[in-house]
Amino acid sequence: MAEFRGFLKDRRPLVVAGLMDDWEAPETWTLERLDALLGESQVVVRSRVGAHARAFDYRRVPFRDVIASAKNDGPDYLVSSPALAAVPELAREIRSPPYVGRLSRPPVAFVGPKAAVTPLHYDLHHGLLAQVSGRKQVTLASFKARDIVSNWELRGPARLSEPIFDGESSSASPAPERVWQCTLSPRQMLFIPALVHHCVRCVDPVVSLSFTWHTAPLYVVAKIGKFLAGSYMARSDQIGR
């Protein structure tokens, strides 16, 4: 725990092995079983509808459609959903990681197809991303103040950014020594620090869980950030009209 606190304090990403050794979910959370338990329940999915980083459509569909998309490389991606952990039978097959603080919300699930993408963004909470099945490639970037000043969208918390950084060389990309990348495999967890930009690509059909929490200062930042994000969206809407 003392070693982890060092990563927490410095906001450095970290892959952790062993925390899922007592989980049943990597064996039992098959797509077929999830379909049988949740197939008719309604969930909100995110679907790619264009090349732009914000070109997503959000729709309410039966969970069965999520499974079909995962199996057939479809467009639908279930993101940040409490649906899986809300089922008592499934909740008994996971454990809350010992490193997390007081959870800011119940663990949320990600279920989706190969090649699904979450563009560059950052969060106002710390997170431990638990990979249940499939693999995810995660790229994290440390931007300097001059990068953020010159790229307005990098400032907005939890907002999908223009694809100015995609893990490859670009004039807007940070220096290589400030880029960190891993391919997260089943039974591994990734610590994603608050305020660190990251983007995610699914290498395979995936099932993941995210555990999130705030430190006391970040709780205040999150409250302010939500207010500013709301103001930014309102201004954007006015400009659009």
URVEN-V5396 format. One record per residue. N is the residue number from 1. RES is the residue in three letters. PSI is psi in whole degrees, 0 to 359 (none if undefined). OMEGA is omega in whole degrees, -180 to 180 (NA if undefined). Layout:
# URVEN-V5396
n: {N:N}
res: {RES:RES}
psi: {PSI:PSI}
omega: {OMEGA:OMEGA}
This chain:
# URVEN-V5396
n: {1:2:3:4:5:6:7:8:9:10:11:12:13:14:15:16:17:18:19:20:21:22:23:24:25:26:27:28:29:30:31:32:33:34:35:36:37:38:39:40:41:42:43:44:45:46:47:48:49:50:51:52:53:54:55:56:57:58:59:60:61:62:63:64:65:66:67:68:69:70:71:72:73:74:75:76:77:78:79:80:81:82:83:84:85:86:87:88:89:90:91:92:93:94:95:96:97:98:99:100:101:102:103:104:105:106:107:108:109:110:111:112:113:114:115:116:117:118:119:120:121:122:123:124:125:126:127:128:129:130:131:132:133:134:135:136:137:138:139:140:141:142:143:144:145:146:147:148:149:150:151:152:153:154:155:156:157:158:159:160:161:162:163:164:165:166:167:168:169:170:171:172:173:174:175:176:177:178:179:180:181:182:183:184:185:186:187:188:189:190:191:192:193:194:195:196:197:198:199:200:201:202:203:204:205:206:207:208:209:210:211:212:213:214:215:216:217:218:219:220:221:222:223:224:225:226:227:228:229:230:231:232:233:234:235:236:237:238:239:240:241}
res: {MET:ALA:GLU:PHE:ARG:GLY:PHE:LEU:LYS:ASP:ARG:ARG:PRO:LEU:VAL:VAL:ALA:GLY:LEU:MET:ASP:ASP:TRP:GLU:ALA:PRO:GLU:THR:TRP:THR:LEU:GLU:ARG:LEU:ASP:ALA:LEU:LEU:GLY:GLU:SER:GLN:VAL:VAL:VAL:ARG:SER:ARG:VAL:GLY:ALA:HIS:ALA:ARG:ALA:PHE:ASP:TYR:ARG:ARG:VAL:PRO:PHE:ARG:ASP:VAL:ILE:ALA:SER:ALA:LYS:ASN:ASP:GLY:PRO:ASP:TYR:LEU:VAL:SER:SER:PRO:ALA:LEU:ALA:ALA:VAL:PRO:GLU:LEU:ALA:ARG:GLU:ILE:ARG:SER:PRO:PRO:TYR:VAL:GLY:ARG:LEU:SER:ARG:PRO:PRO:VAL:ALA:PHE:VAL:GLY:PRO:LYS:ALA:ALA:VAL:THR:PRO:LEU:HIS:TYR:ASP:LEU:HIS:HIS:GLY:LEU:LEU:ALA:GLN:VAL:SER:GLY:ARG:LYS:GLN:VAL:THR:LEU:ALA:SER:PHE:LYS:ALA:ARG:ASP:ILE:VAL:SER:ASN:TRP:GLU:LEU:ARG:GLY:PRO:ALA:ARG:LEU:SER:GLU:PRO:ILE:PHE:ASP:GLY:GLU:SER:SER:SER:ALA:SER:PRO:ALA:PRO:GLU:ARG:VAL:TRP:GLN:CYS:THR:LEU:SER:PRO:ARG:GLN:MET:LEU:PHE:ILE:PRO:ALA:LEU:VAL:HIS:HIS:CYS:VAL:ARG:CYS:VAL:ASP:PRO:VAL:VAL:SER:LEU:SER:PHE:THR:TRP:HIS:THR:ALA:PRO:LEU:TYR:VAL:VAL:ALA:LYS:ILE:GLY:LYS:PHE:LEU:ALA:GLY:SER:TYR:MET:ALA:ARG:SER:ASP:GLN:ILE:GLY:ARG}
psi: {320:320:318:323:330:317:322:313:317:356:55:133:157:130:130:127:153:340:345:14:330:13:138:338:320:335:327:339:61:158:324:318:319:322:316:324:326:3:319:352:150:132:163:127:158:129:134:129:6:178:336:146:336:11:71:149:137:127:152:124:163:145:331:327:328:315:318:320:318:321:331:21:42:183:345:134:120:118:138:49:135:5:317:312:344:348:114:320:322:322:330:349:11:169:144:128:143:341:342:152:207:120:135:346:165:157:141:151:152:122:123:182:166:139:0:144:138:112:174:134:175:162:158:10:157:153:147:114:115:120:111:313:156:181:149:137:123:128:127:145:138:106:145:168:320:328:317:324:320:348:95:319:343:343:330:123:138:29:137:130:160:148:56:346:122:22:357:169:140:152:337:356:149:167:150:326:351:19:136:132:145:159:111:124:164:143:15:152:147:125:116:107:152:148:9:123:141:154:155:137:136:120:327:173:136:153:122:159:144:129:124:148:157:144:167:312:323:333:318:316:320:318:316:319:320:321:314:321:319:320:320:318:320:317:319:318:319:319:320:325:none}
omega: {179:179:180:-179:177:176:180:-178:-177:-177:177:179:-174:170:-177:176:174:-177:-179:-177:-179:177:172:-171:-179:176:-170:-178:175:179:-180:-179:178:177:-178:-177:-169:-169:-176:-180:-178:178:177:180:175:-178:177:-180:180:-176:-179:-176:178:-176:178:173:178:-176:174:-176:171:180:179:179:177:180:179:178:-180:-177:-170:180:179:-175:-170:-177:176:-176:175:-179:176:-170:-174:-178:179:179:-175:-179:179:-179:179:-175:175:178:175:-178:-177:-175:-174:172:177:-175:178:178:175:178:-178:-174:172:178:-178:-172:169:177:174:-173:165:-176:-176:177:169:-178:178:177:169:179:168:-179:-177:-178:-178:177:-177:-179:175:172:-177:176:179:-176:176:180:175:-176:-178:177:-176:178:-176:179:-173:-173:177:-176:-170:179:174:177:178:-176:166:-176:-180:178:-178:180:178:-175:-180:-180:-179:-178:175:179:-176:-179:178:177:-177:-175:175:169:-175:-178:178:-178:171:174:178:173:177:-176:174:174:178:-179:179:173:-170:174:177:178:180:164:-169:164:-180:173:178:176:-174:178:178:162:-177:179:-179:177:178:179:-179:179:179:-178:179:178:-179:179:178:179:180:180:180:179:-180:179:-179:178:180:-180:NA}
